[in-house]
């Protein structure tokens, strides 16, 4: 299935890591109903910047694919879900909805429903590939930052590419600084906001989202 959020004009909701502020969408299922939430996926967000504020989210209709799993396959199940999201414009407003649905073992999804779920999944960021990847991540000599070497799709303007980097603590790094670009190669430096003397990132993992034109890549890298 999927969770659809359609902000009105001037409003936006948030990615799984909101950034400087905001509320990430949350889906909570009641225990004991033979169904549990296995994962909630997110399409690539927009980056909203206002001075030092850097948020990640969606200001148009978005579909978040939801994967549910039965503990006892084939047995009757019931979905009792609580959905919590934040919607922001000049102010932020929390929104909560409750959903209850009985799932019959014999019930088959309709073709139109399958098509919608597949369309939602098709918008998710891609995995690393031969022409689009993070080739290396190296800790900076001083401070708690990292240098990332990227391979961008052919024809991509490195100056237009953007990154969202999530540190080991689950928080977003500051805006990456472009160090060098040549052809489809790009090197950026990033680290926690305001960090210049923090501990080394060597050996730690970073979650990296790369936005390059119409394509988006999401991967995890270990800093060397």
PyMOL CGO cylinders between C-alpha atoms (Angstrom):
from pymol import cmd
from pymol.cgo import CYLINDER

trace = [
    CYLINDER, 0.00, 0.00, 0.00, 0.98, 3.64, 0.25, 0.3, 1, 1, 1, 1, 1, 1,
    CYLINDER, 0.98, 3.64, 0.25, 0.29, 6.75, 2.29, 0.3, 1, 1, 1, 1, 1, 1,
    CYLINDER, 0.29, 6.75, 2.29, -0.73, 9.71, 0.14, 0.3, 1, 1, 1, 1, 1, 1,
    CYLINDER, -0.73, 9.71, 0.14, -0.20, 13.27, 1.37, 0.3, 1, 1, 1, 1, 1, 1,
    CYLINDER, -0.20, 13.27, 1.37, -1.44, 16.23, -0.70, 0.3, 1, 1, 1, 1, 1, 1,
    CYLINDER, -1.44, 16.23, -0.70, -0.40, 19.58, 0.82, 0.3, 1, 1, 1, 1, 1, 1,
    CYLINDER, -0.40, 19.58, 0.82, -2.42, 22.62, -0.20, 0.3, 1, 1, 1, 1, 1, 1,
    CYLINDER, -2.42, 22.62, -0.20, -0.70, 25.48, -2.04, 0.3, 1, 1, 1, 1, 1, 1,
    CYLINDER, -0.70, 25.48, -2.04, 1.87, 27.16, 0.19, 0.3, 1, 1, 1, 1, 1, 1,
    CYLINDER, 1.87, 27.16, 0.19, 2.15, 24.17, 2.54, 0.3, 1, 1, 1, 1, 1, 1,
    CYLINDER, 2.15, 24.17, 2.54, 4.63, 21.32, 2.72, 0.3, 1, 1, 1, 1, 1, 1,
    CYLINDER, 4.63, 21.32, 2.72, 5.20, 18.13, 4.65, 0.3, 1, 1, 1, 1, 1, 1,
    CYLINDER, 5.20, 18.13, 4.65, 8.45, 16.38, 5.51, 0.3, 1, 1, 1, 1, 1, 1,
    CYLINDER, 8.45, 16.38, 5.51, 10.85, 13.63, 4.46, 0.3, 1, 1, 1, 1, 1, 1,
    CYLINDER, 10.85, 13.63, 4.46, 11.96, 10.87, 6.86, 0.3, 1, 1, 1, 1, 1, 1,
    CYLINDER, 11.96, 10.87, 6.86, 14.61, 13.26, 8.19, 0.3, 1, 1, 1, 1, 1, 1,
    CYLINDER, 14.61, 13.26, 8.19, 12.98, 16.71, 8.37, 0.3, 1, 1, 1, 1, 1, 1,
    CYLINDER, 12.98, 16.71, 8.37, 16.20, 18.72, 8.53, 0.3, 1, 1, 1, 1, 1, 1,
    CYLINDER, 16.20, 18.72, 8.53, 16.39, 21.85, 10.66, 0.3, 1, 1, 1, 1, 1, 1,
    CYLINDER, 16.39, 21.85, 10.66, 12.84, 21.41, 11.91, 0.3, 1, 1, 1, 1, 1, 1,
    CYLINDER, 12.84, 21.41, 11.91, 9.49, 19.81, 11.20, 0.3, 1, 1, 1, 1, 1, 1,
    CYLINDER, 9.49, 19.81, 11.20, 7.94, 16.42, 11.82, 0.3, 1, 1, 1, 1, 1, 1,
    CYLINDER, 7.94, 16.42, 11.82, 8.67, 13.24, 9.86, 0.3, 1, 1, 1, 1, 1, 1,
    CYLINDER, 8.67, 13.24, 9.86, 5.59, 11.21, 8.82, 0.3, 1, 1, 1, 1, 1, 1,
    CYLINDER, 5.59, 11.21, 8.82, 4.90, 8.36, 11.23, 0.3, 1, 1, 1, 1, 1, 1,
    CYLINDER, 4.90, 8.36, 11.23, 2.73, 5.27, 10.84, 0.3, 1, 1, 1, 1, 1, 1,
    CYLINDER, 2.73, 5.27, 10.84, 2.05, 3.19, 13.97, 0.3, 1, 1, 1, 1, 1, 1,
    CYLINDER, 2.05, 3.19, 13.97, 0.16, -0.12, 13.92, 0.3, 1, 1, 1, 1, 1, 1,
    CYLINDER, 0.16, -0.12, 13.92, -1.60, -1.66, 16.89, 0.3, 1, 1, 1, 1, 1, 1,
    CYLINDER, -1.60, -1.66, 16.89, 0.00, -4.92, 18.03, 0.3, 1, 1, 1, 1, 1, 1,
    CYLINDER, 0.00, -4.92, 18.03, -1.76, -8.28, 18.04, 0.3, 1, 1, 1, 1, 1, 1,
    CYLINDER, -1.76, -8.28, 18.04, -3.68, -7.98, 14.77, 0.3, 1, 1, 1, 1, 1, 1,
    CYLINDER, -3.68, -7.98, 14.77, -1.45, -10.36, 12.75, 0.3, 1, 1, 1, 1, 1, 1,
    CYLINDER, -1.45, -10.36, 12.75, 0.03, -7.52, 10.77, 0.3, 1, 1, 1, 1, 1, 1,
    CYLINDER, 0.03, -7.52, 10.77, 3.00, -5.25, 11.31, 0.3, 1, 1, 1, 1, 1, 1,
    CYLINDER, 3.00, -5.25, 11.31, 4.74, -2.41, 9.57, 0.3, 1, 1, 1, 1, 1, 1,
    CYLINDER, 4.74, -2.41, 9.57, 7.88, -3.69, 7.88, 0.3, 1, 1, 1, 1, 1, 1,
    CYLINDER, 7.88, -3.69, 7.88, 8.94, -0.43, 6.21, 0.3, 1, 1, 1, 1, 1, 1,
    CYLINDER, 8.94, -0.43, 6.21, 7.82, 3.02, 5.15, 0.3, 1, 1, 1, 1, 1, 1,
    CYLINDER, 7.82, 3.02, 5.15, 9.65, 4.31, 2.07, 0.3, 1, 1, 1, 1, 1, 1,
    CYLINDER, 9.65, 4.31, 2.07, 10.12, 7.88, 0.86, 0.3, 1, 1, 1, 1, 1, 1,
    CYLINDER, 10.12, 7.88, 0.86, 10.59, 9.39, -2.61, 0.3, 1, 1, 1, 1, 1, 1,
    CYLINDER, 10.59, 9.39, -2.61, 13.38, 11.93, -2.98, 0.3, 1, 1, 1, 1, 1, 1,
    CYLINDER, 13.38, 11.93, -2.98, 12.38, 15.18, -1.25, 0.3, 1, 1, 1, 1, 1, 1,
    CYLINDER, 12.38, 15.18, -1.25, 12.83, 18.80, -2.22, 0.3, 1, 1, 1, 1, 1, 1,
    CYLINDER, 12.83, 18.80, -2.22, 15.40, 20.82, -0.31, 0.3, 1, 1, 1, 1, 1, 1,
    CYLINDER, 15.40, 20.82, -0.31, 13.90, 23.94, 1.28, 0.3, 1, 1, 1, 1, 1, 1,
    CYLINDER, 13.90, 23.94, 1.28, 16.53, 26.53, 2.23, 0.3, 1, 1, 1, 1, 1, 1,
    CYLINDER, 16.53, 26.53, 2.23, 16.05, 29.80, 4.08, 0.3, 1, 1, 1, 1, 1, 1,
    CYLINDER, 16.05, 29.80, 4.08, 19.29, 31.19, 5.43, 0.3, 1, 1, 1, 1, 1, 1,
    CYLINDER, 19.29, 31.19, 5.43, 20.72, 28.69, 7.91, 0.3, 1, 1, 1, 1, 1, 1,
    CYLINDER, 20.72, 28.69, 7.91, 17.51, 26.61, 7.79, 0.3, 1, 1, 1, 1, 1, 1,
    CYLINDER, 17.51, 26.61, 7.79, 17.67, 23.55, 5.52, 0.3, 1, 1, 1, 1, 1, 1,
    CYLINDER, 17.67, 23.55, 5.52, 14.60, 21.30, 5.49, 0.3, 1, 1, 1, 1, 1, 1,
    CYLINDER, 14.60, 21.30, 5.49, 13.66, 18.31, 3.34, 0.3, 1, 1, 1, 1, 1, 1,
    CYLINDER, 13.66, 18.31, 3.34, 10.12, 17.52, 2.28, 0.3, 1, 1, 1, 1, 1, 1,
    CYLINDER, 10.12, 17.52, 2.28, 7.31, 17.77, -0.25, 0.3, 1, 1, 1, 1, 1, 1,
    CYLINDER, 7.31, 17.77, -0.25, 5.14, 20.69, -1.35, 0.3, 1, 1, 1, 1, 1, 1,
    CYLINDER, 5.14, 20.69, -1.35, 3.11, 18.68, -3.86, 0.3, 1, 1, 1, 1, 1, 1,
    CYLINDER, 3.11, 18.68, -3.86, 1.21, 15.39, -3.74, 0.3, 1, 1, 1, 1, 1, 1,
    CYLINDER, 1.21, 15.39, -3.74, 3.43, 12.54, -2.58, 0.3, 1, 1, 1, 1, 1, 1,
    CYLINDER, 3.43, 12.54, -2.58, 2.92, 8.80, -2.13, 0.3, 1, 1, 1, 1, 1, 1,
    CYLINDER, 2.92, 8.80, -2.13, 4.92, 6.94, 0.53, 0.3, 1, 1, 1, 1, 1, 1,
    CYLINDER, 4.92, 6.94, 0.53, 4.98, 3.16, -0.14, 0.3, 1, 1, 1, 1, 1, 1,
    CYLINDER, 4.98, 3.16, -0.14, 4.11, 1.07, 2.92, 0.3, 1, 1, 1, 1, 1, 1,
    CYLINDER, 4.11, 1.07, 2.92, 5.17, -2.57, 3.29, 0.3, 1, 1, 1, 1, 1, 1,
    CYLINDER, 5.17, -2.57, 3.29, 3.14, -4.64, 5.75, 0.3, 1, 1, 1, 1, 1, 1,
    CYLINDER, 3.14, -4.64, 5.75, 3.85, -8.21, 6.82, 0.3, 1, 1, 1, 1, 1, 1,
    CYLINDER, 3.85, -8.21, 6.82, 1.64, -10.88, 8.37, 0.3, 1, 1, 1, 1, 1, 1,
    CYLINDER, 1.64, -10.88, 8.37, 3.02, -12.88, 11.29, 0.3, 1, 1, 1, 1, 1, 1,
    CYLINDER, 3.02, -12.88, 11.29, 0.70, -15.75, 10.31, 0.3, 1, 1, 1, 1, 1, 1,
    CYLINDER, 0.70, -15.75, 10.31, 0.39, -15.68, 6.51, 0.3, 1, 1, 1, 1, 1, 1,
    CYLINDER, 0.39, -15.68, 6.51, -3.08, -16.52, 5.25, 0.3, 1, 1, 1, 1, 1, 1,
    CYLINDER, -3.08, -16.52, 5.25, -4.80, -15.84, 8.59, 0.3, 1, 1, 1, 1, 1, 1,
    CYLINDER, -4.80, -15.84, 8.59, -7.30, -12.97, 8.99, 0.3, 1, 1, 1, 1, 1, 1,
    CYLINDER, -7.30, -12.97, 8.99, -5.67, -9.65, 9.79, 0.3, 1, 1, 1, 1, 1, 1,
    CYLINDER, -5.67, -9.65, 9.79, -6.77, -6.21, 10.90, 0.3, 1, 1, 1, 1, 1, 1,
    CYLINDER, -6.77, -6.21, 10.90, -5.02, -2.92, 10.31, 0.3, 1, 1, 1, 1, 1, 1,
    CYLINDER, -5.02, -2.92, 10.31, -5.47, -0.44, 13.15, 0.3, 1, 1, 1, 1, 1, 1,
    CYLINDER, -5.47, -0.44, 13.15, -3.14, 2.39, 12.21, 0.3, 1, 1, 1, 1, 1, 1,
    CYLINDER, -3.14, 2.39, 12.21, -2.36, 5.80, 13.61, 0.3, 1, 1, 1, 1, 1, 1,
    CYLINDER, -2.36, 5.80, 13.61, -0.91, 8.22, 11.04, 0.3, 1, 1, 1, 1, 1, 1,
    CYLINDER, -0.91, 8.22, 11.04, 0.88, 11.37, 12.21, 0.3, 1, 1, 1, 1, 1, 1,
    CYLINDER, 0.88, 11.37, 12.21, 2.29, 14.05, 9.90, 0.3, 1, 1, 1, 1, 1, 1,
    CYLINDER, 2.29, 14.05, 9.90, 3.36, 17.67, 10.11, 0.3, 1, 1, 1, 1, 1, 1,
    CYLINDER, 3.36, 17.67, 10.11, 2.18, 20.30, 7.62, 0.3, 1, 1, 1, 1, 1, 1,
    CYLINDER, 2.18, 20.30, 7.62, 3.98, 23.64, 7.52, 0.3, 1, 1, 1, 1, 1, 1,
    CYLINDER, 3.98, 23.64, 7.52, 3.59, 27.05, 5.90, 0.3, 1, 1, 1, 1, 1, 1,
    CYLINDER, 3.59, 27.05, 5.90, 4.21, 30.13, 8.05, 0.3, 1, 1, 1, 1, 1, 1,
    CYLINDER, 4.21, 30.13, 8.05, 3.33, 27.88, 10.99, 0.3, 1, 1, 1, 1, 1, 1,
    CYLINDER, 3.33, 27.88, 10.99, 3.50, 24.12, 11.48, 0.3, 1, 1, 1, 1, 1, 1,
    CYLINDER, 3.50, 24.12, 11.48, 0.37, 22.12, 12.21, 0.3, 1, 1, 1, 1, 1, 1,
    CYLINDER, 0.37, 22.12, 12.21, 0.46, 18.49, 13.40, 0.3, 1, 1, 1, 1, 1, 1,
    CYLINDER, 0.46, 18.49, 13.40, -2.16, 16.24, 11.83, 0.3, 1, 1, 1, 1, 1, 1,
    CYLINDER, -2.16, 16.24, 11.83, -3.24, 12.81, 13.07, 0.3, 1, 1, 1, 1, 1, 1,
    CYLINDER, -3.24, 12.81, 13.07, -5.61, 10.29, 11.48, 0.3, 1, 1, 1, 1, 1, 1,
    CYLINDER, -5.61, 10.29, 11.48, -6.82, 6.85, 12.54, 0.3, 1, 1, 1, 1, 1, 1,
    CYLINDER, -6.82, 6.85, 12.54, -7.46, 4.00, 10.11, 0.3, 1, 1, 1, 1, 1, 1,
    CYLINDER, -7.46, 4.00, 10.11, -9.12, 0.62, 10.68, 0.3, 1, 1, 1, 1, 1, 1,
    CYLINDER, -9.12, 0.62, 10.68, -9.40, -2.07, 8.01, 0.3, 1, 1, 1, 1, 1, 1,
    CYLINDER, -9.40, -2.07, 8.01, -10.01, -5.80, 8.08, 0.3, 1, 1, 1, 1, 1, 1,
    CYLINDER, -10.01, -5.80, 8.08, -7.96, -7.82, 5.59, 0.3, 1, 1, 1, 1, 1, 1,
    CYLINDER, -7.96, -7.82, 5.59, -9.53, -11.05, 4.36, 0.3, 1, 1, 1, 1, 1, 1,
    CYLINDER, -9.53, -11.05, 4.36, -7.21, -13.94, 3.37, 0.3, 1, 1, 1, 1, 1, 1,
    CYLINDER, -7.21, -13.94, 3.37, -9.21, -14.35, 0.16, 0.3, 1, 1, 1, 1, 1, 1,
    CYLINDER, -9.21, -14.35, 0.16, -9.16, -10.69, -0.83, 0.3, 1, 1, 1, 1, 1, 1,
    CYLINDER, -9.16, -10.69, -0.83, -7.06, -9.94, -3.91, 0.3, 1, 1, 1, 1, 1, 1,
    CYLINDER, -7.06, -9.94, -3.91, -5.82, -6.45, -4.83, 0.3, 1, 1, 1, 1, 1, 1,
    CYLINDER, -5.82, -6.45, -4.83, -7.52, -4.79, -7.81, 0.3, 1, 1, 1, 1, 1, 1,
    CYLINDER, -7.52, -4.79, -7.81, -5.35, -4.06, -10.89, 0.3, 1, 1, 1, 1, 1, 1,
    CYLINDER, -5.35, -4.06, -10.89, -5.81, -0.32, -10.42, 0.3, 1, 1, 1, 1, 1, 1,
    CYLINDER, -5.81, -0.32, -10.42, -4.59, -0.61, -6.81, 0.3, 1, 1, 1, 1, 1, 1,
    CYLINDER, -4.59, -0.61, -6.81, -1.52, -2.58, -7.89, 0.3, 1, 1, 1, 1, 1, 1,
    CYLINDER, -1.52, -2.58, -7.89, -0.77, 0.05, -10.54, 0.3, 1, 1, 1, 1, 1, 1,
    CYLINDER, -0.77, 0.05, -10.54, -0.90, 2.85, -7.95, 0.3, 1, 1, 1, 1, 1, 1,
    CYLINDER, -0.90, 2.85, -7.95, 1.45, 0.99, -5.59, 0.3, 1, 1, 1, 1, 1, 1,
    CYLINDER, 1.45, 0.99, -5.59, 3.87, 0.28, -8.44, 0.3, 1, 1, 1, 1, 1, 1,
    CYLINDER, 3.87, 0.28, -8.44, 3.74, 3.96, -9.46, 0.3, 1, 1, 1, 1, 1, 1,
    CYLINDER, 3.74, 3.96, -9.46, 4.60, 4.98, -5.90, 0.3, 1, 1, 1, 1, 1, 1,
    CYLINDER, 4.60, 4.98, -5.90, 7.55, 2.56, -5.77, 0.3, 1, 1, 1, 1, 1, 1,
    CYLINDER, 7.55, 2.56, -5.77, 8.83, 3.76, -9.15, 0.3, 1, 1, 1, 1, 1, 1,
    CYLINDER, 8.83, 3.76, -9.15, 9.41, 7.23, -7.65, 0.3, 1, 1, 1, 1, 1, 1,
    CYLINDER, 9.41, 7.23, -7.65, 11.78, 5.97, -4.94, 0.3, 1, 1, 1, 1, 1, 1,
    CYLINDER, 11.78, 5.97, -4.94, 15.48, 6.87, -5.22, 0.3, 1, 1, 1, 1, 1, 1,
    CYLINDER, 15.48, 6.87, -5.22, 17.56, 4.35, -7.15, 0.3, 1, 1, 1, 1, 1, 1,
    CYLINDER, 17.56, 4.35, -7.15, 20.40, 2.19, -5.87, 0.3, 1, 1, 1, 1, 1, 1,
    CYLINDER, 20.40, 2.19, -5.87, 24.03, 2.82, -6.94, 0.3, 1, 1, 1, 1, 1, 1,
    CYLINDER, 24.03, 2.82, -6.94, 24.78, 1.89, -10.54, 0.3, 1, 1, 1, 1, 1, 1,
    CYLINDER, 24.78, 1.89, -10.54, 27.59, 2.09, -13.09, 0.3, 1, 1, 1, 1, 1, 1,
    CYLINDER, 27.59, 2.09, -13.09, 26.81, 5.71, -13.99, 0.3, 1, 1, 1, 1, 1, 1,
    CYLINDER, 26.81, 5.71, -13.99, 25.51, 7.03, -10.67, 0.3, 1, 1, 1, 1, 1, 1,
    CYLINDER, 25.51, 7.03, -10.67, 27.20, 6.26, -7.36, 0.3, 1, 1, 1, 1, 1, 1,
    CYLINDER, 27.20, 6.26, -7.36, 29.17, 7.45, -4.35, 0.3, 1, 1, 1, 1, 1, 1,
    CYLINDER, 29.17, 7.45, -4.35, 32.63, 6.11, -5.14, 0.3, 1, 1, 1, 1, 1, 1,
    CYLINDER, 32.63, 6.11, -5.14, 34.36, 6.96, -1.86, 0.3, 1, 1, 1, 1, 1, 1,
    CYLINDER, 34.36, 6.96, -1.86, 33.97, 8.70, 1.48, 0.3, 1, 1, 1, 1, 1, 1,
    CYLINDER, 33.97, 8.70, 1.48, 37.03, 9.87, 3.39, 0.3, 1, 1, 1, 1, 1, 1,
    CYLINDER, 37.03, 9.87, 3.39, 37.27, 11.57, 6.77, 0.3, 1, 1, 1, 1, 1, 1,
    CYLINDER, 37.27, 11.57, 6.77, 38.70, 15.07, 6.68, 0.3, 1, 1, 1, 1, 1, 1,
    CYLINDER, 38.70, 15.07, 6.68, 42.08, 15.60, 8.29, 0.3, 1, 1, 1, 1, 1, 1,
    CYLINDER, 42.08, 15.60, 8.29, 40.61, 18.00, 10.85, 0.3, 1, 1, 1, 1, 1, 1,
    CYLINDER, 40.61, 18.00, 10.85, 37.15, 18.19, 12.37, 0.3, 1, 1, 1, 1, 1, 1,
    CYLINDER, 37.15, 18.19, 12.37, 34.27, 15.79, 12.02, 0.3, 1, 1, 1, 1, 1, 1,
    CYLINDER, 34.27, 15.79, 12.02, 33.61, 16.11, 8.31, 0.3, 1, 1, 1, 1, 1, 1,
    CYLINDER, 33.61, 16.11, 8.31, 33.90, 13.84, 5.28, 0.3, 1, 1, 1, 1, 1, 1,
    CYLINDER, 33.90, 13.84, 5.28, 34.93, 14.19, 1.64, 0.3, 1, 1, 1, 1, 1, 1,
    CYLINDER, 34.93, 14.19, 1.64, 32.60, 12.33, -0.74, 0.3, 1, 1, 1, 1, 1, 1,
    CYLINDER, 32.60, 12.33, -0.74, 33.53, 11.45, -4.33, 0.3, 1, 1, 1, 1, 1, 1,
    CYLINDER, 33.53, 11.45, -4.33, 30.49, 11.15, -6.59, 0.3, 1, 1, 1, 1, 1, 1,
    CYLINDER, 30.49, 11.15, -6.59, 29.90, 9.75, -10.06, 0.3, 1, 1, 1, 1, 1, 1,
    CYLINDER, 29.90, 9.75, -10.06, 26.99, 11.61, -11.65, 0.3, 1, 1, 1, 1, 1, 1,
    CYLINDER, 26.99, 11.61, -11.65, 24.87, 10.62, -14.68, 0.3, 1, 1, 1, 1, 1, 1,
    CYLINDER, 24.87, 10.62, -14.68, 26.22, 11.81, -18.03, 0.3, 1, 1, 1, 1, 1, 1,
    CYLINDER, 26.22, 11.81, -18.03, 24.99, 15.29, -18.89, 0.3, 1, 1, 1, 1, 1, 1,
    CYLINDER, 24.99, 15.29, -18.89, 24.38, 16.29, -15.27, 0.3, 1, 1, 1, 1, 1, 1,
    CYLINDER, 24.38, 16.29, -15.27, 25.61, 19.74, -14.29, 0.3, 1, 1, 1, 1, 1, 1,
    CYLINDER, 25.61, 19.74, -14.29, 27.68, 19.14, -11.12, 0.3, 1, 1, 1, 1, 1, 1,
    CYLINDER, 27.68, 19.14, -11.12, 26.82, 22.65, -9.96, 0.3, 1, 1, 1, 1, 1, 1,
    CYLINDER, 26.82, 22.65, -9.96, 23.12, 21.75, -9.96, 0.3, 1, 1, 1, 1, 1, 1,
    CYLINDER, 23.12, 21.75, -9.96, 23.52, 18.48, -8.04, 0.3, 1, 1, 1, 1, 1, 1,
    CYLINDER, 23.52, 18.48, -8.04, 22.62, 18.50, -4.34, 0.3, 1, 1, 1, 1, 1, 1,
    CYLINDER, 22.62, 18.50, -4.34, 23.17, 16.11, -1.46, 0.3, 1, 1, 1, 1, 1, 1,
    CYLINDER, 23.17, 16.11, -1.46, 21.40, 15.27, 1.76, 0.3, 1, 1, 1, 1, 1, 1,
    CYLINDER, 21.40, 15.27, 1.76, 23.75, 13.52, 4.18, 0.3, 1, 1, 1, 1, 1, 1,
    CYLINDER, 23.75, 13.52, 4.18, 22.56, 11.92, 7.39, 0.3, 1, 1, 1, 1, 1, 1,
    CYLINDER, 22.56, 11.92, 7.39, 25.15, 11.40, 10.12, 0.3, 1, 1, 1, 1, 1, 1,
    CYLINDER, 25.15, 11.40, 10.12, 25.57, 8.43, 12.50, 0.3, 1, 1, 1, 1, 1, 1,
    CYLINDER, 25.57, 8.43, 12.50, 23.25, 10.16, 14.98, 0.3, 1, 1, 1, 1, 1, 1,
    CYLINDER, 23.25, 10.16, 14.98, 20.40, 10.25, 12.46, 0.3, 1, 1, 1, 1, 1, 1,
    CYLINDER, 20.40, 10.25, 12.46, 20.61, 14.03, 11.98, 0.3, 1, 1, 1, 1, 1, 1,
    CYLINDER, 20.61, 14.03, 11.98, 21.23, 15.88, 8.74, 0.3, 1, 1, 1, 1, 1, 1,
    CYLINDER, 21.23, 15.88, 8.74, 24.63, 17.38, 8.01, 0.3, 1, 1, 1, 1, 1, 1,
    CYLINDER, 24.63, 17.38, 8.01, 24.95, 20.98, 6.88, 0.3, 1, 1, 1, 1, 1, 1,
    CYLINDER, 24.95, 20.98, 6.88, 24.87, 22.00, 3.24, 0.3, 1, 1, 1, 1, 1, 1,
    CYLINDER, 24.87, 22.00, 3.24, 27.74, 20.22, 1.42, 0.3, 1, 1, 1, 1, 1, 1,
    CYLINDER, 27.74, 20.22, 1.42, 30.57, 22.35, 0.05, 0.3, 1, 1, 1, 1, 1, 1,
    CYLINDER, 30.57, 22.35, 0.05, 31.72, 21.66, -3.51, 0.3, 1, 1, 1, 1, 1, 1,
    CYLINDER, 31.72, 21.66, -3.51, 35.47, 21.03, -3.57, 0.3, 1, 1, 1, 1, 1, 1,
    CYLINDER, 35.47, 21.03, -3.57, 36.07, 19.95, -7.18, 0.3, 1, 1, 1, 1, 1, 1,
    CYLINDER, 36.07, 19.95, -7.18, 34.11, 19.00, -10.30, 0.3, 1, 1, 1, 1, 1, 1,
    CYLINDER, 34.11, 19.00, -10.30, 35.27, 17.56, -13.61, 0.3, 1, 1, 1, 1, 1, 1,
    CYLINDER, 35.27, 17.56, -13.61, 32.98, 16.00, -16.18, 0.3, 1, 1, 1, 1, 1, 1,
    CYLINDER, 32.98, 16.00, -16.18, 30.59, 13.71, -14.34, 0.3, 1, 1, 1, 1, 1, 1,
    CYLINDER, 30.59, 13.71, -14.34, 32.77, 13.59, -11.20, 0.3, 1, 1, 1, 1, 1, 1,
    CYLINDER, 32.77, 13.59, -11.20, 32.08, 15.71, -8.14, 0.3, 1, 1, 1, 1, 1, 1,
    CYLINDER, 32.08, 15.71, -8.14, 33.82, 15.97, -4.77, 0.3, 1, 1, 1, 1, 1, 1,
    CYLINDER, 33.82, 15.97, -4.77, 32.03, 17.58, -1.82, 0.3, 1, 1, 1, 1, 1, 1,
    CYLINDER, 32.03, 17.58, -1.82, 32.81, 18.14, 1.83, 0.3, 1, 1, 1, 1, 1, 1,
    CYLINDER, 32.81, 18.14, 1.83, 30.13, 17.93, 4.51, 0.3, 1, 1, 1, 1, 1, 1,
    CYLINDER, 30.13, 17.93, 4.51, 29.80, 17.58, 8.24, 0.3, 1, 1, 1, 1, 1, 1,
    CYLINDER, 29.80, 17.58, 8.24, 27.50, 18.29, 11.17, 0.3, 1, 1, 1, 1, 1, 1,
    CYLINDER, 27.50, 18.29, 11.17, 26.33, 21.95, 11.28, 0.3, 1, 1, 1, 1, 1, 1,
    CYLINDER, 26.33, 21.95, 11.28, 28.97, 24.14, 12.91, 0.3, 1, 1, 1, 1, 1, 1,
    CYLINDER, 28.97, 24.14, 12.91, 31.38, 21.23, 13.46, 0.3, 1, 1, 1, 1, 1, 1,
    CYLINDER, 31.38, 21.23, 13.46, 35.07, 22.04, 13.03, 0.3, 1, 1, 1, 1, 1, 1,
    CYLINDER, 35.07, 22.04, 13.03, 36.69, 20.13, 15.89, 0.3, 1, 1, 1, 1, 1, 1,
    CYLINDER, 36.69, 20.13, 15.89, 34.41, 17.12, 16.34, 0.3, 1, 1, 1, 1, 1, 1,
    CYLINDER, 34.41, 17.12, 16.34, 35.63, 13.54, 16.49, 0.3, 1, 1, 1, 1, 1, 1,
    CYLINDER, 35.63, 13.54, 16.49, 36.63, 11.78, 13.29, 0.3, 1, 1, 1, 1, 1, 1,
    CYLINDER, 36.63, 11.78, 13.29, 33.97, 10.09, 11.17, 0.3, 1, 1, 1, 1, 1, 1,
    CYLINDER, 33.97, 10.09, 11.17, 36.40, 7.36, 10.11, 0.3, 1, 1, 1, 1, 1, 1,
    CYLINDER, 36.40, 7.36, 10.11, 34.75, 3.95, 10.38, 0.3, 1, 1, 1, 1, 1, 1,
    CYLINDER, 34.75, 3.95, 10.38, 31.26, 5.39, 10.74, 0.3, 1, 1, 1, 1, 1, 1,
    CYLINDER, 31.26, 5.39, 10.74, 28.40, 5.13, 8.25, 0.3, 1, 1, 1, 1, 1, 1,
    CYLINDER, 28.40, 5.13, 8.25, 26.52, 7.90, 6.50, 0.3, 1, 1, 1, 1, 1, 1,
    CYLINDER, 26.52, 7.90, 6.50, 23.20, 7.77, 4.68, 0.3, 1, 1, 1, 1, 1, 1,
    CYLINDER, 23.20, 7.77, 4.68, 23.53, 9.73, 1.44, 0.3, 1, 1, 1, 1, 1, 1,
    CYLINDER, 23.53, 9.73, 1.44, 20.84, 11.03, -0.91, 0.3, 1, 1, 1, 1, 1, 1,
    CYLINDER, 20.84, 11.03, -0.91, 22.08, 12.55, -4.18, 0.3, 1, 1, 1, 1, 1, 1,
    CYLINDER, 22.08, 12.55, -4.18, 19.74, 14.71, -6.27, 0.3, 1, 1, 1, 1, 1, 1,
    CYLINDER, 19.74, 14.71, -6.27, 20.92, 15.04, -9.88, 0.3, 1, 1, 1, 1, 1, 1,
    CYLINDER, 20.92, 15.04, -9.88, 18.38, 16.44, -12.32, 0.3, 1, 1, 1, 1, 1, 1,
    CYLINDER, 18.38, 16.44, -12.32, 15.51, 14.00, -12.76, 0.3, 1, 1, 1, 1, 1, 1,
    CYLINDER, 15.51, 14.00, -12.76, 17.38, 11.20, -10.96, 0.3, 1, 1, 1, 1, 1, 1,
    CYLINDER, 17.38, 11.20, -10.96, 17.96, 10.52, -7.29, 0.3, 1, 1, 1, 1, 1, 1,
    CYLINDER, 17.96, 10.52, -7.29, 20.27, 8.04, -5.59, 0.3, 1, 1, 1, 1, 1, 1,
    CYLINDER, 20.27, 8.04, -5.59, 20.09, 6.79, -2.02, 0.3, 1, 1, 1, 1, 1, 1,
    CYLINDER, 20.09, 6.79, -2.02, 22.84, 4.71, -0.44, 0.3, 1, 1, 1, 1, 1, 1,
    CYLINDER, 22.84, 4.71, -0.44, 24.86, 4.08, 2.72, 0.3, 1, 1, 1, 1, 1, 1,
    CYLINDER, 24.86, 4.08, 2.72, 28.62, 4.58, 2.78, 0.3, 1, 1, 1, 1, 1, 1,
    CYLINDER, 28.62, 4.58, 2.78, 31.34, 3.84, 5.32, 0.3, 1, 1, 1, 1, 1, 1,
    CYLINDER, 31.34, 3.84, 5.32, 33.81, 6.66, 5.88, 0.3, 1, 1, 1, 1, 1, 1,
    CYLINDER, 33.81, 6.66, 5.88, 37.45, 5.61, 5.46, 0.3, 1, 1, 1, 1, 1, 1,
]
cmd.load_cgo(trace, "trace")
